[in-house]
Amino acid sequence: MLNRKLPPWLALVALFFFAAATARAEGESLPELIRRVKPSVVSVITYNAKGEVALTGSGFFIGPGQVLTNLHVIEGAHHVEVRTFEGKGKTYPVAGLTSVDEDGDLAVLGVEMPAERASIVETTTN
């Protein structure tokens, strides 16, 4: 398997673009926006059958126990974990896929964790 590593901050950049419209409408500064969305960003770690790290990527919480990431990050993995960035960080096992969009290269992971540990970005719609 090809060993590709994607920087965890990449998800933060993607999440920034999703939240930017709301931030502009509410007059939120860039540092405020980053402070608000950063807790929802996670690292996605995949392992091969030998238990070795195969690939790392990034994602973010979209609901309690649900993380959005890229499908190519988890394809072919023996098992997957999600690591939060809060404090010293916590690692949680992925129970499986909730949904997949192959054309969009997106996957929603079901994560085994207490619902209150998931930090979901609050946005408003007009």
C-alpha positions as CSV (number, residue, x, y, z in Angstrom):
1,M,0.0,0.0,0.0
2,L,1.2,3.5,-0.8
3,N,2.1,5.4,2.4
4,R,0.7,8.9,2.0
5,K,0.5,11.3,4.8
6,L,-1.7,14.4,4.7
7,P,-1.3,17.2,7.2
8,P,-4.1,17.4,9.8
9,W,-4.4,21.2,9.3
10,L,-5.7,20.5,5.8
11,A,-9.2,19.7,7.3
12,L,-9.0,22.9,9.2
13,V,-8.5,24.8,6.0
14,A,-11.5,23.0,4.4
15,L,-13.7,23.6,7.4
16,F,-12.7,27.3,7.3
17,F,-14.1,27.6,3.8
18,F,-17.4,26.1,5.0
19,A,-17.7,28.4,7.9
20,A,-16.3,31.6,6.2
21,A,-19.6,32.7,4.8
22,T,-21.2,32.6,8.2
23,A,-18.3,34.3,9.8
24,R,-18.4,37.2,7.3
25,A,-22.1,37.7,7.8
26,E,-21.6,37.9,11.5
27,G,-18.4,40.0,11.4
28,E,-16.2,37.3,12.9
29,S,-12.4,37.8,12.5
30,L,-10.1,35.1,11.1
31,P,-8.5,34.3,14.5
32,E,-12.0,34.0,16.0
33,L,-13.1,31.7,13.3
34,I,-10.1,29.5,13.7
35,R,-10.5,29.3,17.4
36,R,-14.2,28.3,16.9
37,V,-13.6,25.6,14.3
38,K,-10.3,24.1,15.4
39,P,-11.8,21.8,18.2
40,S,-13.9,20.0,15.5
41,V,-10.9,19.0,13.5
42,V,-9.5,15.4,13.9
43,S,-6.7,13.3,12.6
44,V,-7.7,10.1,10.9
45,I,-5.2,7.2,11.3
46,T,-5.5,4.0,9.3
47,Y,-3.7,0.7,10.0
48,N,-2.9,-2.3,7.9
49,A,-3.4,-5.9,8.9
50,K,-0.1,-6.0,10.8
51,G,-1.2,-3.1,13.0
52,E,1.2,-0.6,11.3
53,V,0.1,2.9,10.4
54,A,-0.8,2.8,6.7
55,L,-2.1,6.4,6.1
56,T,-3.0,9.5,8.0
57,G,-5.4,12.1,7.0
58,S,-7.8,14.6,8.6
59,G,-11.5,15.2,9.1
60,F,-14.0,17.0,11.2
61,F,-17.0,16.3,13.3
62,I,-20.3,16.8,11.6
63,G,-22.4,15.3,14.4
64,P,-22.0,13.3,17.6
65,G,-19.9,10.3,16.8
66,Q,-19.7,11.3,13.1
67,V,-16.5,12.4,11.3
68,L,-16.3,13.5,7.7
69,T,-13.1,12.6,5.9
70,N,-11.9,11.7,2.4
71,L,-12.7,8.2,1.2
72,H,-9.2,7.6,-0.2
73,V,-7.8,8.0,3.4
74,I,-9.7,5.0,4.7
75,E,-9.9,2.8,1.6
76,G,-8.2,-0.6,2.2
77,A,-7.6,0.0,5.9
78,H,-7.7,-2.9,8.3
79,H,-8.9,-0.6,11.1
80,V,-9.2,3.1,11.6
81,E,-8.9,5.5,14.6
82,V,-9.8,9.2,15.1
83,R,-7.6,11.4,17.3
84,T,-8.9,14.7,18.6
85,F,-6.6,17.7,19.2
86,E,-8.2,18.9,22.4
87,G,-5.6,19.1,25.2
88,K,-3.3,16.1,24.9
89,G,-5.8,14.6,22.4
90,K,-7.8,11.4,22.7
91,T,-8.0,8.5,20.3
92,Y,-11.2,6.7,19.5
93,P,-11.9,3.7,17.3
94,V,-14.0,3.9,14.2
95,A,-16.9,1.5,14.2
96,G,-17.6,1.7,10.5
97,L,-18.8,3.8,7.6
98,T,-22.1,5.7,8.0
99,S,-22.2,6.9,4.4
100,V,-20.0,7.2,1.3
101,D,-19.8,9.5,-1.7
102,E,-17.4,7.9,-4.1
103,D,-17.7,10.6,-6.7
104,G,-16.9,13.3,-4.1
105,D,-14.2,11.2,-2.4
106,L,-16.0,11.6,1.0
107,A,-16.9,9.2,3.8
108,V,-18.7,9.7,7.1
109,L,-17.2,7.6,9.8
110,G,-19.1,6.2,12.8
111,V,-16.8,6.9,15.8
112,E,-17.1,5.0,19.1
113,M,-17.0,7.9,21.6
114,P,-19.1,9.7,24.2
115,A,-21.4,12.1,22.3
116,E,-20.4,15.1,24.5
117,R,-16.7,14.6,23.4
118,A,-17.5,15.6,19.7
119,S,-17.0,19.3,19.1
120,I,-19.3,20.3,16.3
121,V,-19.0,23.7,14.7
122,E,-22.2,25.8,15.1
123,T,-23.3,27.7,12.0
124,T,-26.3,29.8,11.3
125,T,-28.2,29.9,8.1
126,N,-30.2,32.8,6.8
